[in-house]
Amino acid sequence: MASTSKQLGQATPATATAATIYTVPSATQVVGMVLFVCNTDTADHVFGVFQDDNGSTYDDTSALYSGTNIAASTTVVIAIGPMSTSSGTIGVKTDDTSSSLTFTLNGTELT
């Protein structure tokens, strides 16, 4: 298996709706995922993170973090478990429309 460590996705959501930041490609496993959540605002915000191993349902059944506070001008680092199902996704959500949170997902794809 070949391994490629890279940035898997990045998003700065402008709505309070969950959005897909990464979809596992066909015939690929993903390990060592680390998500950075950076609050660039001077106010606190709330975020959510979702891992759906077989689709993109972002609700209580796939939540890793829900309604989690992030203080102003800080970064939170989150480790996410491996995924091996094609079409599995990682989703992110913010509490408002200010585009104040940047989500960056890094990891290693095994093909």
Phi and psi restraints in degrees (range 20) as a CNS / XPLOR table:
assign (resid 1 and name C) (resid 2 and name N)
       (resid 2 and name CA) (resid 2 and name C) 1.0 -87.0 20.0 2
assign (resid 2 and name N) (resid 2 and name CA)
       (resid 2 and name C) (resid 3 and name N) 1.0 143.7 20.0 2
assign (resid 2 and name C) (resid 3 and name N)
       (resid 3 and name CA) (resid 3 and name C) 1.0 -121.5 20.0 2
assign (resid 3 and name N) (resid 3 and name CA)
       (resid 3 and name C) (resid 4 and name N) 1.0 138.8 20.0 2
assign (resid 3 and name C) (resid 4 and name N)
       (resid 4 and name CA) (resid 4 and name C) 1.0 -132.8 20.0 2
assign (resid 4 and name N) (resid 4 and name CA)
       (resid 4 and name C) (resid 5 and name N) 1.0 112.5 20.0 2
assign (resid 4 and name C) (resid 5 and name N)
       (resid 5 and name CA) (resid 5 and name C) 1.0 -89.0 20.0 2
assign (resid 5 and name N) (resid 5 and name CA)
       (resid 5 and name C) (resid 6 and name N) 1.0 132.0 20.0 2
assign (resid 5 and name C) (resid 6 and name N)
       (resid 6 and name CA) (resid 6 and name C) 1.0 -166.3 20.0 2
assign (resid 6 and name N) (resid 6 and name CA)
       (resid 6 and name C) (resid 7 and name N) 1.0 173.5 20.0 2
assign (resid 6 and name C) (resid 7 and name N)
       (resid 7 and name CA) (resid 7 and name C) 1.0 -75.1 20.0 2
assign (resid 7 and name N) (resid 7 and name CA)
       (resid 7 and name C) (resid 8 and name N) 1.0 121.6 20.0 2
assign (resid 7 and name C) (resid 8 and name N)
       (resid 8 and name CA) (resid 8 and name C) 1.0 -87.2 20.0 2
assign (resid 8 and name N) (resid 8 and name CA)
       (resid 8 and name C) (resid 9 and name N) 1.0 -25.6 20.0 2
assign (resid 8 and name C) (resid 9 and name N)
       (resid 9 and name CA) (resid 9 and name C) 1.0 -179.0 20.0 2
assign (resid 9 and name N) (resid 9 and name CA)
       (resid 9 and name C) (resid 10 and name N) 1.0 160.1 20.0 2
assign (resid 9 and name C) (resid 10 and name N)
       (resid 10 and name CA) (resid 10 and name C) 1.0 -151.0 20.0 2
assign (resid 10 and name N) (resid 10 and name CA)
       (resid 10 and name C) (resid 11 and name N) 1.0 139.8 20.0 2
assign (resid 10 and name C) (resid 11 and name N)
       (resid 11 and name CA) (resid 11 and name C) 1.0 -149.9 20.0 2
assign (resid 11 and name N) (resid 11 and name CA)
       (resid 11 and name C) (resid 12 and name N) 1.0 148.0 20.0 2
assign (resid 11 and name C) (resid 12 and name N)
       (resid 12 and name CA) (resid 12 and name C) 1.0 -128.3 20.0 2
assign (resid 12 and name N) (resid 12 and name CA)
       (resid 12 and name C) (resid 13 and name N) 1.0 83.4 20.0 2
assign (resid 12 and name C) (resid 13 and name N)
       (resid 13 and name CA) (resid 13 and name C) 1.0 -60.2 20.0 2
assign (resid 13 and name N) (resid 13 and name CA)
       (resid 13 and name C) (resid 14 and name N) 1.0 141.1 20.0 2
assign (resid 13 and name C) (resid 14 and name N)
       (resid 14 and name CA) (resid 14 and name C) 1.0 -112.2 20.0 2
assign (resid 14 and name N) (resid 14 and name CA)
       (resid 14 and name C) (resid 15 and name N) 1.0 10.2 20.0 2
assign (resid 14 and name C) (resid 15 and name N)
       (resid 15 and name CA) (resid 15 and name C) 1.0 -134.8 20.0 2
assign (resid 15 and name N) (resid 15 and name CA)
       (resid 15 and name C) (resid 16 and name N) 1.0 165.2 20.0 2
assign (resid 15 and name C) (resid 16 and name N)
       (resid 16 and name CA) (resid 16 and name C) 1.0 -90.2 20.0 2
assign (resid 16 and name N) (resid 16 and name CA)
       (resid 16 and name C) (resid 17 and name N) 1.0 22.9 20.0 2
assign (resid 16 and name C) (resid 17 and name N)
       (resid 17 and name CA) (resid 17 and name C) 1.0 -105.2 20.0 2
assign (resid 17 and name N) (resid 17 and name CA)
       (resid 17 and name C) (resid 18 and name N) 1.0 137.8 20.0 2
assign (resid 17 and name C) (resid 18 and name N)
       (resid 18 and name CA) (resid 18 and name C) 1.0 -61.6 20.0 2
assign (resid 18 and name N) (resid 18 and name CA)
       (resid 18 and name C) (resid 19 and name N) 1.0 140.9 20.0 2
assign (resid 18 and name C) (resid 19 and name N)
       (resid 19 and name CA) (resid 19 and name C) 1.0 -131.2 20.0 2
assign (resid 19 and name N) (resid 19 and name CA)
       (resid 19 and name C) (resid 20 and name N) 1.0 147.1 20.0 2
assign (resid 19 and name C) (resid 20 and name N)
       (resid 20 and name CA) (resid 20 and name C) 1.0 -75.3 20.0 2
assign (resid 20 and name N) (resid 20 and name CA)
       (resid 20 and name C) (resid 21 and name N) 1.0 127.6 20.0 2
assign (resid 20 and name C) (resid 21 and name N)
       (resid 21 and name CA) (resid 21 and name C) 1.0 -101.8 20.0 2
assign (resid 21 and name N) (resid 21 and name CA)
       (resid 21 and name C) (resid 22 and name N) 1.0 -21.4 20.0 2
assign (resid 21 and name C) (resid 22 and name N)
       (resid 22 and name CA) (resid 22 and name C) 1.0 -158.2 20.0 2
assign (resid 22 and name N) (resid 22 and name CA)
       (resid 22 and name C) (resid 23 and name N) 1.0 139.9 20.0 2
assign (resid 22 and name C) (resid 23 and name N)
       (resid 23 and name CA) (resid 23 and name C) 1.0 -123.7 20.0 2
assign (resid 23 and name N) (resid 23 and name CA)
       (resid 23 and name C) (resid 24 and name N) 1.0 129.9 20.0 2
assign (resid 23 and name C) (resid 24 and name N)
       (resid 24 and name CA) (resid 24 and name C) 1.0 -67.0 20.0 2
assign (resid 24 and name N) (resid 24 and name CA)
       (resid 24 and name C) (resid 25 and name N) 1.0 124.3 20.0 2
assign (resid 24 and name C) (resid 25 and name N)
       (resid 25 and name CA) (resid 25 and name C) 1.0 -68.9 20.0 2
assign (resid 25 and name N) (resid 25 and name CA)
       (resid 25 and name C) (resid 26 and name N) 1.0 162.1 20.0 2
assign (resid 25 and name C) (resid 26 and name N)
       (resid 26 and name CA) (resid 26 and name C) 1.0 -58.9 20.0 2
assign (resid 26 and name N) (resid 26 and name CA)
       (resid 26 and name C) (resid 27 and name N) 1.0 143.2 20.0 2
assign (resid 26 and name C) (resid 27 and name N)
       (resid 27 and name CA) (resid 27 and name C) 1.0 57.1 20.0 2
assign (resid 27 and name N) (resid 27 and name CA)
       (resid 27 and name C) (resid 28 and name N) 1.0 36.8 20.0 2
assign (resid 27 and name C) (resid 28 and name N)
       (resid 28 and name CA) (resid 28 and name C) 1.0 -133.9 20.0 2
assign (resid 28 and name N) (resid 28 and name CA)
       (resid 28 and name C) (resid 29 and name N) 1.0 141.5 20.0 2
assign (resid 28 and name C) (resid 29 and name N)
       (resid 29 and name CA) (resid 29 and name C) 1.0 -112.0 20.0 2
assign (resid 29 and name N) (resid 29 and name CA)
       (resid 29 and name C) (resid 30 and name N) 1.0 151.4 20.0 2
assign (resid 29 and name C) (resid 30 and name N)
       (resid 30 and name CA) (resid 30 and name C) 1.0 -127.3 20.0 2
assign (resid 30 and name N) (resid 30 and name CA)
       (resid 30 and name C) (resid 31 and name N) 1.0 130.3 20.0 2
assign (resid 30 and name C) (resid 31 and name N)
       (resid 31 and name CA) (resid 31 and name C) 1.0 -132.4 20.0 2
assign (resid 31 and name N) (resid 31 and name CA)
       (resid 31 and name C) (resid 32 and name N) 1.0 165.6 20.0 2
assign (resid 31 and name C) (resid 32 and name N)
       (resid 32 and name CA) (resid 32 and name C) 1.0 62.8 20.0 2
assign (resid 32 and name N) (resid 32 and name CA)
       (resid 32 and name C) (resid 33 and name N) 1.0 33.1 20.0 2
assign (resid 32 and name C) (resid 33 and name N)
       (resid 33 and name CA) (resid 33 and name C) 1.0 -75.2 20.0 2
assign (resid 33 and name N) (resid 33 and name CA)
       (resid 33 and name C) (resid 34 and name N) 1.0 133.9 20.0 2
assign (resid 33 and name C) (resid 34 and name N)
       (resid 34 and name CA) (resid 34 and name C) 1.0 -131.4 20.0 2
assign (resid 34 and name N) (resid 34 and name CA)
       (resid 34 and name C) (resid 35 and name N) 1.0 126.7 20.0 2
assign (resid 34 and name C) (resid 35 and name N)
       (resid 35 and name CA) (resid 35 and name C) 1.0 -107.7 20.0 2
assign (resid 35 and name N) (resid 35 and name CA)
       (resid 35 and name C) (resid 36 and name N) 1.0 127.0 20.0 2
assign (resid 35 and name C) (resid 36 and name N)
       (resid 36 and name CA) (resid 36 and name C) 1.0 -102.6 20.0 2
assign (resid 36 and name N) (resid 36 and name CA)
       (resid 36 and name C) (resid 37 and name N) 1.0 127.0 20.0 2
assign (resid 36 and name C) (resid 37 and name N)
       (resid 37 and name CA) (resid 37 and name C) 1.0 -114.0 20.0 2
assign (resid 37 and name N) (resid 37 and name CA)
       (resid 37 and name C) (resid 38 and name N) 1.0 113.4 20.0 2
assign (resid 37 and name C) (resid 38 and name N)
       (resid 38 and name CA) (resid 38 and name C) 1.0 -112.8 20.0 2
assign (resid 38 and name N) (resid 38 and name CA)
       (resid 38 and name C) (resid 39 and name N) 1.0 121.6 20.0 2
assign (resid 38 and name C) (resid 39 and name N)
       (resid 39 and name CA) (resid 39 and name C) 1.0 -94.1 20.0 2
assign (resid 39 and name N) (resid 39 and name CA)
       (resid 39 and name C) (resid 40 and name N) 1.0 110.1 20.0 2
assign (resid 39 and name C) (resid 40 and name N)
       (resid 40 and name CA) (resid 40 and name C) 1.0 -92.2 20.0 2
assign (resid 40 and name N) (resid 40 and name CA)
       (resid 40 and name C) (resid 41 and name N) 1.0 4.3 20.0 2
assign (resid 40 and name C) (resid 41 and name N)
       (resid 41 and name CA) (resid 41 and name C) 1.0 -95.0 20.0 2
assign (resid 41 and name N) (resid 41 and name CA)
       (resid 41 and name C) (resid 42 and name N) 1.0 167.6 20.0 2
assign (resid 41 and name C) (resid 42 and name N)
       (resid 42 and name CA) (resid 42 and name C) 1.0 -91.9 20.0 2
assign (resid 42 and name N) (resid 42 and name CA)
       (resid 42 and name C) (resid 43 and name N) 1.0 4.6 20.0 2
assign (resid 42 and name C) (resid 43 and name N)
       (resid 43 and name CA) (resid 43 and name C) 1.0 -120.2 20.0 2
assign (resid 43 and name N) (resid 43 and name CA)
       (resid 43 and name C) (resid 44 and name N) 1.0 155.0 20.0 2
assign (resid 43 and name C) (resid 44 and name N)
       (resid 44 and name CA) (resid 44 and name C) 1.0 -69.0 20.0 2
assign (resid 44 and name N) (resid 44 and name CA)
       (resid 44 and name C) (resid 45 and name N) 1.0 154.3 20.0 2
assign (resid 44 and name C) (resid 45 and name N)
       (resid 45 and name CA) (resid 45 and name C) 1.0 -139.6 20.0 2
assign (resid 45 and name N) (resid 45 and name CA)
       (resid 45 and name C) (resid 46 and name N) 1.0 173.8 20.0 2
assign (resid 45 and name C) (resid 46 and name N)
       (resid 46 and name CA) (resid 46 and name C) 1.0 -123.6 20.0 2
assign (resid 46 and name N) (resid 46 and name CA)
       (resid 46 and name C) (resid 47 and name N) 1.0 141.1 20.0 2
assign (resid 46 and name C) (resid 47 and name N)
       (resid 47 and name CA) (resid 47 and name C) 1.0 -136.6 20.0 2
assign (resid 47 and name N) (resid 47 and name CA)
       (resid 47 and name C) (resid 48 and name N) 1.0 167.0 20.0 2
assign (resid 47 and name C) (resid 48 and name N)
       (resid 48 and name CA) (resid 48 and name C) 1.0 -137.0 20.0 2
assign (resid 48 and name N) (resid 48 and name CA)
       (resid 48 and name C) (resid 49 and name N) 1.0 152.7 20.0 2
assign (resid 48 and name C) (resid 49 and name N)
       (resid 49 and name CA) (resid 49 and name C) 1.0 -134.3 20.0 2
assign (resid 49 and name N) (resid 49 and name CA)
       (resid 49 and name C) (resid 50 and name N) 1.0 137.9 20.0 2
assign (resid 49 and name C) (resid 50 and name N)
       (resid 50 and name CA) (resid 50 and name C) 1.0 -130.7 20.0 2
assign (resid 50 and name N) (resid 50 and name CA)
       (resid 50 and name C) (resid 51 and name N) 1.0 144.3 20.0 2
assign (resid 50 and name C) (resid 51 and name N)
       (resid 51 and name CA) (resid 51 and name C) 1.0 -130.8 20.0 2
assign (resid 51 and name N) (resid 51 and name CA)
       (resid 51 and name C) (resid 52 and name N) 1.0 109.8 20.0 2
assign (resid 51 and name C) (resid 52 and name N)
       (resid 52 and name CA) (resid 52 and name C) 1.0 -113.9 20.0 2
assign (resid 52 and name N) (resid 52 and name CA)
       (resid 52 and name C) (resid 53 and name N) 1.0 110.7 20.0 2
assign (resid 52 and name C) (resid 53 and name N)
       (resid 53 and name CA) (resid 53 and name C) 1.0 -73.0 20.0 2
assign (resid 53 and name N) (resid 53 and name CA)
       (resid 53 and name C) (resid 54 and name N) 1.0 -9.1 20.0 2
assign (resid 53 and name C) (resid 54 and name N)
       (resid 54 and name CA) (resid 54 and name C) 1.0 -141.9 20.0 2
assign (resid 54 and name N) (resid 54 and name CA)
       (resid 54 and name C) (resid 55 and name N) 1.0 28.1 20.0 2
assign (resid 54 and name C) (resid 55 and name N)
       (resid 55 and name CA) (resid 55 and name C) 1.0 169.0 20.0 2
assign (resid 55 and name N) (resid 55 and name CA)
       (resid 55 and name C) (resid 56 and name N) 1.0 -150.1 20.0 2
assign (resid 55 and name C) (resid 56 and name N)
       (resid 56 and name CA) (resid 56 and name C) 1.0 -139.2 20.0 2
assign (resid 56 and name N) (resid 56 and name CA)
       (resid 56 and name C) (resid 57 and name N) 1.0 49.4 20.0 2
assign (resid 56 and name C) (resid 57 and name N)
       (resid 57 and name CA) (resid 57 and name C) 1.0 -89.9 20.0 2
assign (resid 57 and name N) (resid 57 and name CA)
       (resid 57 and name C) (resid 58 and name N) 1.0 111.4 20.0 2
assign (resid 57 and name C) (resid 58 and name N)
       (resid 58 and name CA) (resid 58 and name C) 1.0 -109.3 20.0 2
assign (resid 58 and name N) (resid 58 and name CA)
       (resid 58 and name C) (resid 59 and name N) 1.0 90.7 20.0 2
assign (resid 58 and name C) (resid 59 and name N)
       (resid 59 and name CA) (resid 59 and name C) 1.0 -150.0 20.0 2
assign (resid 59 and name N) (resid 59 and name CA)
       (resid 59 and name C) (resid 60 and name N) 1.0 -162.4 20.0 2
assign (resid 59 and name C) (resid 60 and name N)
       (resid 60 and name CA) (resid 60 and name C) 1.0 -60.1 20.0 2
assign (resid 60 and name N) (resid 60 and name CA)
       (resid 60 and name C) (resid 61 and name N) 1.0 -25.9 20.0 2
assign (resid 60 and name C) (resid 61 and name N)
       (resid 61 and name CA) (resid 61 and name C) 1.0 -75.6 20.0 2
assign (resid 61 and name N) (resid 61 and name CA)
       (resid 61 and name C) (resid 62 and name N) 1.0 -17.2 20.0 2
assign (resid 61 and name C) (resid 62 and name N)
       (resid 62 and name CA) (resid 62 and name C) 1.0 -124.5 20.0 2
assign (resid 62 and name N) (resid 62 and name CA)
       (resid 62 and name C) (resid 63 and name N) 1.0 9.5 20.0 2
assign (resid 62 and name C) (resid 63 and name N)
       (resid 63 and name CA) (resid 63 and name C) 1.0 -74.0 20.0 2
assign (resid 63 and name N) (resid 63 and name CA)
       (resid 63 and name C) (resid 64 and name N) 1.0 131.1 20.0 2
assign (resid 63 and name C) (resid 64 and name N)
       (resid 64 and name CA) (resid 64 and name C) 1.0 -96.8 20.0 2
assign (resid 64 and name N) (resid 64 and name CA)
       (resid 64 and name C) (resid 65 and name N) 1.0 -39.0 20.0 2
assign (resid 64 and name C) (resid 65 and name N)
       (resid 65 and name CA) (resid 65 and name C) 1.0 -136.3 20.0 2
assign (resid 65 and name N) (resid 65 and name CA)
       (resid 65 and name C) (resid 66 and name N) 1.0 135.8 20.0 2
assign (resid 65 and name C) (resid 66 and name N)
       (resid 66 and name CA) (resid 66 and name C) 1.0 -141.9 20.0 2
assign (resid 66 and name N) (resid 66 and name CA)
       (resid 66 and name C) (resid 67 and name N) 1.0 126.6 20.0 2
assign (resid 66 and name C) (resid 67 and name N)
       (resid 67 and name CA) (resid 67 and name C) 1.0 62.9 20.0 2
assign (resid 67 and name N) (resid 67 and name CA)
       (resid 67 and name C) (resid 68 and name N) 1.0 35.0 20.0 2
assign (resid 67 and name C) (resid 68 and name N)
       (resid 68 and name CA) (resid 68 and name C) 1.0 -88.8 20.0 2
assign (resid 68 and name N) (resid 68 and name CA)
       (resid 68 and name C) (resid 69 and name N) 1.0 127.4 20.0 2
assign (resid 68 and name C) (resid 69 and name N)
       (resid 69 and name CA) (resid 69 and name C) 1.0 -78.9 20.0 2
assign (resid 69 and name N) (resid 69 and name CA)
       (resid 69 and name C) (resid 70 and name N) 1.0 140.4 20.0 2
assign (resid 69 and name C) (resid 70 and name N)
       (resid 70 and name CA) (resid 70 and name C) 1.0 -128.3 20.0 2
assign (resid 70 and name N) (resid 70 and name CA)
       (resid 70 and name C) (resid 71 and name N) 1.0 124.5 20.0 2
assign (resid 70 and name C) (resid 71 and name N)
       (resid 71 and name CA) (resid 71 and name C) 1.0 -68.2 20.0 2
assign (resid 71 and name N) (resid 71 and name CA)
       (resid 71 and name C) (resid 72 and name N) 1.0 158.5 20.0 2
assign (resid 71 and name C) (resid 72 and name N)
       (resid 72 and name CA) (resid 72 and name C) 1.0 -56.0 20.0 2
assign (resid 72 and name N) (resid 72 and name CA)
       (resid 72 and name C) (resid 73 and name N) 1.0 140.6 20.0 2
assign (resid 72 and name C) (resid 73 and name N)
       (resid 73 and name CA) (resid 73 and name C) 1.0 55.1 20.0 2
assign (resid 73 and name N) (resid 73 and name CA)
       (resid 73 and name C) (resid 74 and name N) 1.0 38.8 20.0 2
assign (resid 73 and name C) (resid 74 and name N)
       (resid 74 and name CA) (resid 74 and name C) 1.0 -130.2 20.0 2
assign (resid 74 and name N) (resid 74 and name CA)
       (resid 74 and name C) (resid 75 and name N) 1.0 166.9 20.0 2
assign (resid 74 and name C) (resid 75 and name N)
       (resid 75 and name CA) (resid 75 and name C) 1.0 -126.4 20.0 2
assign (resid 75 and name N) (resid 75 and name CA)
       (resid 75 and name C) (resid 76 and name N) 1.0 137.6 20.0 2
assign (resid 75 and name C) (resid 76 and name N)
       (resid 76 and name CA) (resid 76 and name C) 1.0 -112.4 20.0 2
assign (resid 76 and name N) (resid 76 and name CA)
       (resid 76 and name C) (resid 77 and name N) 1.0 137.5 20.0 2
assign (resid 76 and name C) (resid 77 and name N)
       (resid 77 and name CA) (resid 77 and name C) 1.0 -113.5 20.0 2
assign (resid 77 and name N) (resid 77 and name CA)
       (resid 77 and name C) (resid 78 and name N) 1.0 127.7 20.0 2
assign (resid 77 and name C) (resid 78 and name N)
       (resid 78 and name CA) (resid 78 and name C) 1.0 -126.3 20.0 2
assign (resid 78 and name N) (resid 78 and name CA)
       (resid 78 and name C) (resid 79 and name N) 1.0 125.8 20.0 2
assign (resid 78 and name C) (resid 79 and name N)
       (resid 79 and name CA) (resid 79 and name C) 1.0 -84.8 20.0 2
assign (resid 79 and name N) (resid 79 and name CA)
       (resid 79 and name C) (resid 80 and name N) 1.0 137.0 20.0 2
assign (resid 79 and name C) (resid 80 and name N)
       (resid 80 and name CA) (resid 80 and name C) 1.0 -123.1 20.0 2
assign (resid 80 and name N) (resid 80 and name CA)
       (resid 80 and name C) (resid 81 and name N) 1.0 135.7 20.0 2
assign (resid 80 and name C) (resid 81 and name N)
       (resid 81 and name CA) (resid 81 and name C) 1.0 -64.0 20.0 2
assign (resid 81 and name N) (resid 81 and name CA)
       (resid 81 and name C) (resid 82 and name N) 1.0 167.8 20.0 2
assign (resid 81 and name C) (resid 82 and name N)
       (resid 82 and name CA) (resid 82 and name C) 1.0 -67.1 20.0 2
assign (resid 82 and name N) (resid 82 and name CA)
       (resid 82 and name C) (resid 83 and name N) 1.0 157.3 20.0 2
assign (resid 82 and name C) (resid 83 and name N)
       (resid 83 and name CA) (resid 83 and name C) 1.0 -133.3 20.0 2
assign (resid 83 and name N) (resid 83 and name CA)
       (resid 83 and name C) (resid 84 and name N) 1.0 138.2 20.0 2
assign (resid 83 and name C) (resid 84 and name N)
       (resid 84 and name CA) (resid 84 and name C) 1.0 -132.2 20.0 2
assign (resid 84 and name N) (resid 84 and name CA)
       (resid 84 and name C) (resid 85 and name N) 1.0 5.0 20.0 2
assign (resid 84 and name C) (resid 85 and name N)
       (resid 85 and name CA) (resid 85 and name C) 1.0 -101.1 20.0 2
assign (resid 85 and name N) (resid 85 and name CA)
       (resid 85 and name C) (resid 86 and name N) 1.0 122.2 20.0 2
assign (resid 85 and name C) (resid 86 and name N)
       (resid 86 and name CA) (resid 86 and name C) 1.0 -56.2 20.0 2
assign (resid 86 and name N) (resid 86 and name CA)
       (resid 86 and name C) (resid 87 and name N) 1.0 140.6 20.0 2
assign (resid 86 and name C) (resid 87 and name N)
       (resid 87 and name CA) (resid 87 and name C) 1.0 78.5 20.0 2
assign (resid 87 and name N) (resid 87 and name CA)
       (resid 87 and name C) (resid 88 and name N) 1.0 1.2 20.0 2
assign (resid 87 and name C) (resid 88 and name N)
       (resid 88 and name CA) (resid 88 and name C) 1.0 -66.3 20.0 2
assign (resid 88 and name N) (resid 88 and name CA)
       (resid 88 and name C) (resid 89 and name N) 1.0 149.9 20.0 2
assign (resid 88 and name C) (resid 89 and name N)
       (resid 89 and name CA) (resid 89 and name C) 1.0 -136.1 20.0 2
assign (resid 89 and name N) (resid 89 and name CA)
       (resid 89 and name C) (resid 90 and name N) 1.0 158.8 20.0 2
assign (resid 89 and name C) (resid 90 and name N)
       (resid 90 and name CA) (resid 90 and name C) 1.0 -114.4 20.0 2
assign (resid 90 and name N) (resid 90 and name CA)
       (resid 90 and name C) (resid 91 and name N) 1.0 128.8 20.0 2
assign (resid 90 and name C) (resid 91 and name N)
       (resid 91 and name CA) (resid 91 and name C) 1.0 -119.7 20.0 2
assign (resid 91 and name N) (resid 91 and name CA)
       (resid 91 and name C) (resid 92 and name N) 1.0 153.5 20.0 2
assign (resid 91 and name C) (resid 92 and name N)
       (resid 92 and name CA) (resid 92 and name C) 1.0 -133.6 20.0 2
assign (resid 92 and name N) (resid 92 and name CA)
       (resid 92 and name C) (resid 93 and name N) 1.0 156.2 20.0 2
assign (resid 92 and name C) (resid 93 and name N)
       (resid 93 and name CA) (resid 93 and name C) 1.0 -149.4 20.0 2
assign (resid 93 and name N) (resid 93 and name CA)
       (resid 93 and name C) (resid 94 and name N) 1.0 143.9 20.0 2
assign (resid 93 and name C) (resid 94 and name N)
       (resid 94 and name CA) (resid 94 and name C) 1.0 -118.7 20.0 2
assign (resid 94 and name N) (resid 94 and name CA)
       (resid 94 and name C) (resid 95 and name N) 1.0 169.7 20.0 2
assign (resid 94 and name C) (resid 95 and name N)
       (resid 95 and name CA) (resid 95 and name C) 1.0 -89.8 20.0 2
assign (resid 95 and name N) (resid 95 and name CA)
       (resid 95 and name C) (resid 96 and name N) 1.0 -7.6 20.0 2
assign (resid 95 and name C) (resid 96 and name N)
       (resid 96 and name CA) (resid 96 and name C) 1.0 -152.4 20.0 2
assign (resid 96 and name N) (resid 96 and name CA)
       (resid 96 and name C) (resid 97 and name N) 1.0 -166.7 20.0 2
assign (resid 96 and name C) (resid 97 and name N)
       (resid 97 and name CA) (resid 97 and name C) 1.0 -112.4 20.0 2
assign (resid 97 and name N) (resid 97 and name CA)
       (resid 97 and name C) (resid 98 and name N) 1.0 22.8 20.0 2
assign (resid 97 and name C) (resid 98 and name N)
       (resid 98 and name CA) (resid 98 and name C) 1.0 -86.4 20.0 2
assign (resid 98 and name N) (resid 98 and name CA)
       (resid 98 and name C) (resid 99 and name N) 1.0 -4.3 20.0 2
assign (resid 98 and name C) (resid 99 and name N)
       (resid 99 and name CA) (resid 99 and name C) 1.0 55.3 20.0 2
assign (resid 99 and name N) (resid 99 and name CA)
       (resid 99 and name C) (resid 100 and name N) 1.0 38.3 20.0 2
assign (resid 99 and name C) (resid 100 and name N)
       (resid 100 and name CA) (resid 100 and name C) 1.0 -91.9 20.0 2
assign (resid 100 and name N) (resid 100 and name CA)
       (resid 100 and name C) (resid 101 and name N) 1.0 -12.1 20.0 2
assign (resid 100 and name C) (resid 101 and name N)
       (resid 101 and name CA) (resid 101 and name C) 1.0 -111.9 20.0 2
assign (resid 101 and name N) (resid 101 and name CA)
       (resid 101 and name C) (resid 102 and name N) 1.0 129.6 20.0 2
assign (resid 101 and name C) (resid 102 and name N)
       (resid 102 and name CA) (resid 102 and name C) 1.0 -110.4 20.0 2
assign (resid 102 and name N) (resid 102 and name CA)
       (resid 102 and name C) (resid 103 and name N) 1.0 127.4 20.0 2
assign (resid 102 and name C) (resid 103 and name N)
       (resid 103 and name CA) (resid 103 and name C) 1.0 -108.6 20.0 2
assign (resid 103 and name N) (resid 103 and name CA)
       (resid 103 and name C) (resid 104 and name N) 1.0 125.8 20.0 2
assign (resid 103 and name C) (resid 104 and name N)
       (resid 104 and name CA) (resid 104 and name C) 1.0 -126.8 20.0 2
assign (resid 104 and name N) (resid 104 and name CA)
       (resid 104 and name C) (resid 105 and name N) 1.0 122.6 20.0 2
assign (resid 104 and name C) (resid 105 and name N)
       (resid 105 and name CA) (resid 105 and name C) 1.0 -110.2 20.0 2
assign (resid 105 and name N) (resid 105 and name CA)
       (resid 105 and name C) (resid 106 and name N) 1.0 122.9 20.0 2
assign (resid 105 and name C) (resid 106 and name N)
       (resid 106 and name CA) (resid 106 and name C) 1.0 -115.2 20.0 2
assign (resid 106 and name N) (resid 106 and name CA)
       (resid 106 and name C) (resid 107 and name N) 1.0 154.2 20.0 2
assign (resid 106 and name C) (resid 107 and name N)
       (resid 107 and name CA) (resid 107 and name C) 1.0 179.8 20.0 2
assign (resid 107 and name N) (resid 107 and name CA)
       (resid 107 and name C) (resid 108 and name N) 1.0 -174.7 20.0 2
assign (resid 107 and name C) (resid 108 and name N)
       (resid 108 and name CA) (resid 108 and name C) 1.0 -122.2 20.0 2
assign (resid 108 and name N) (resid 108 and name CA)
       (resid 108 and name C) (resid 109 and name N) 1.0 123.9 20.0 2
assign (resid 108 and name C) (resid 109 and name N)
       (resid 109 and name CA) (resid 109 and name C) 1.0 -93.7 20.0 2
assign (resid 109 and name N) (resid 109 and name CA)
       (resid 109 and name C) (resid 110 and name N) 1.0 133.7 20.0 2
assign (resid 109 and name C) (resid 110 and name N)
       (resid 110 and name CA) (resid 110 and name C) 1.0 -111.4 20.0 2
assign (resid 110 and name N) (resid 110 and name CA)
       (resid 110 and name C) (resid 111 and name N) 1.0 121.9 20.0 2
